[in-house]
Amino acid sequence: MPACEMTDRQRKWVVVGEIAGVYGVRGWLRIRSFTDPIDNMLVYRPWYIGSDGDWSECRLEEGRAHGPGLVAKIAGVDDREAAAGLKGREIAVQRKQLPESDGSLYWTDLEGLEVKTTDGVVLGRVDYLIETGANDVLVVQGERERLIPFVREKVVVEVDLAARCMTVDWDPEF
């Protein structure tokens, strides 16, 4: 991929969007953003483009909101054919590029945490999260899959990132 270098695969990655298609004939890309608001991802530099955990660092030349998504120009991607070759690839940043928040948690910080009940019963680990509109839902993989609403204080009693553990008020039979 032009103007990109392979990067260390051991970094903590946060997928912030994906390349949805091409825009025009000069190498611009249609971007589906996973950030809120959608144009937040334009602030992060550099971008890493890839799939299946192989990331290449790329320089964002320009980008802007366009309809329900974004359009962006990546250095070295100068025609429609080159842009089409990137369709379906994910766009990530390193976790350290994200601003520290005031008590909020990024989904990526929750993934992999051990989940136990207030009685100490281990339910498994957070595999991923689902956005439902009402509240986010933890998908916990253990002896079976559980869907647990991420509702702080009511369901999620404690999140200890240092210990990589989360305590929930949840019936293990449910």
Salt bridges, closest charged atoms under 4 A:
GLU18 OE2 - ARG32 NH1 2.09
ASP54 OD1 - ARG9 NE 3.02
GLU61 OE2 - ARG59 NH2 3.78
GLU61 OE1 - LYS73 NZ 3.71
ASP78 OD1 - LYS73 NZ 2.87
GLU100 OE2 - ARG95 NH1 3.73
ASP109 OD1 - ARG95 NE 2.92
GLU143 OE2 - ARG146 NH2 2.82
